[in-house]
Amino acid sequence: MYDLTGFQRDLLYVAASEDEPNGLELKDELEDYYETEIHHGRLYPNLDTLVEKGLLEKGELDKRTNYYRLTQRGRREIEARREWEDQYVAADA
């Protein structure tokens, strides 16, 4: 997880919170968070990177729409990241 950009981490976290979201659902969620438009040229290459790293699985809903699913490795990476963050951020702060 240390080698991911902040955008890739955010993308992974959002994908983990949804049940097989498609790219546009992920885009909409991140646009709400970032309060700015996210272009396809930024979104899909980053999704492909997460798939190549084995953190997300990509499947086909139809000829034009893919879905993304967090892999076991992706889940482990998120859990490890949260444990690492908890060392530095107190839960009751």
C-alpha positions as semicolon CSV with decimal commas, in nm:
position;residue;x (nm);y (nm);z (nm)
1;M;0,000;0,000;0,000
2;Y;0,298;0,231;0,062
3;D;0,363;0,251;-0,313
4;L;0,013;0,375;-0,401
5;T;-0,070;0,739;-0,460
6;G;-0,322;0,905;-0,232
7;F;-0,575;0,896;-0,516
8;Q;-0,520;0,522;-0,562
9;R;-0,567;0,461;-0,188
10;D;-0,888;0,665;-0,191
11;L;-1,007;0,473;-0,493
12;L;-0,933;0,143;-0,322
13;Y;-1,117;0,249;-0,005
14;V;-1,424;0,360;-0,200
15;A;-1,425;0,035;-0,401
16;A;-1,410;-0,157;-0,072
17;S;-1,721;0,020;0,057
18;E;-1,938;-0,071;-0,240
19;D;-2,069;-0,403;-0,370
20;E;-1,904;-0,442;-0,712
21;P;-1,918;-0,076;-0,814
22;N;-1,864;0,027;-1,173
23;G;-1,622;0,300;-1,274
24;L;-1,886;0,573;-1,289
25;E;-2,007;0,493;-0,937
26;L;-1,650;0,519;-0,809
27;K;-1,600;0,841;-1,006
28;D;-1,917;0,997;-0,860
29;E;-1,819;0,908;-0,504
30;L;-1,470;1,052;-0,541
31;E;-1,600;1,366;-0,711
32;D;-1,823;1,424;-0,408
33;Y;-1,525;1,382;-0,177
34;Y;-1,277;1,588;-0,380
35;E;-1,541;1,843;-0,481
36;T;-1,400;1,850;-0,833
37;E;-1,445;1,663;-1,159
38;I;-1,240;1,348;-1,208
39;H;-1,167;1,278;-1,571
40;H;-1,177;0,928;-1,719
41;G;-0,810;0,969;-1,812
42;R;-0,728;0,982;-1,443
43;L;-0,979;0,728;-1,314
44;Y;-0,936;0,428;-1,540
45;P;-0,555;0,411;-1,554
46;N;-0,553;0,418;-1,174
47;L;-0,816;0,144;-1,157
48;D;-0,604;-0,060;-1,399
49;T;-0,302;-0,012;-1,173
50;L;-0,498;-0,142;-0,874
51;V;-0,607;-0,443;-1,079
52;E;-0,248;-0,508;-1,196
53;K;-0,126;-0,495;-0,836
54;G;-0,386;-0,756;-0,739
55;L;-0,578;-0,524;-0,507
56;L;-0,894;-0,510;-0,718
57;E;-1,056;-0,761;-0,948
58;K;-1,219;-0,636;-1,266
59;G;-1,522;-0,806;-1,416
60;E;-1,765;-0,734;-1,696
61;L;-2,128;-0,636;-1,636
62;D;-2,198;-0,585;-2,004
63;K;-2,003;-0,493;-2,318
64;R;-1,951;-0,134;-2,200
65;T;-1,950;-0,159;-1,819
66;N;-1,699;-0,318;-1,586
67;Y;-1,730;-0,372;-1,214
68;Y;-1,454;-0,377;-0,955
69;R;-1,426;-0,596;-0,649
70;L;-1,176;-0,581;-0,365
71;T;-0,952;-0,889;-0,357
72;Q;-0,840;-1,069;-0,041
73;R;-0,501;-0,905;-0,087
74;G;-0,670;-0,566;-0,118
75;R;-0,859;-0,627;0,207
76;R;-0,537;-0,730;0,385
77;E;-0,358;-0,420;0,256
78;I;-0,636;-0,192;0,382
79;E;-0,634;-0,361;0,722
80;A;-0,256;-0,334;0,747
81;R;-0,270;0,034;0,650
82;R;-0,532;0,106;0,913
83;E;-0,326;-0,069;1,180
84;W;-0,024;0,139;1,078
85;E;-0,230;0,460;1,088
86;D;-0,369;0,371;1,432
87;Q;-0,016;0,383;1,571
88;Y;-0,007;0,754;1,497
89;V;-0,367;0,864;1,536
90;A;-0,535;0,795;1,865
91;A;-0,889;0,665;1,831
92;D;-1,013;0,894;2,110
93;A;-0,839;1,209;1,985
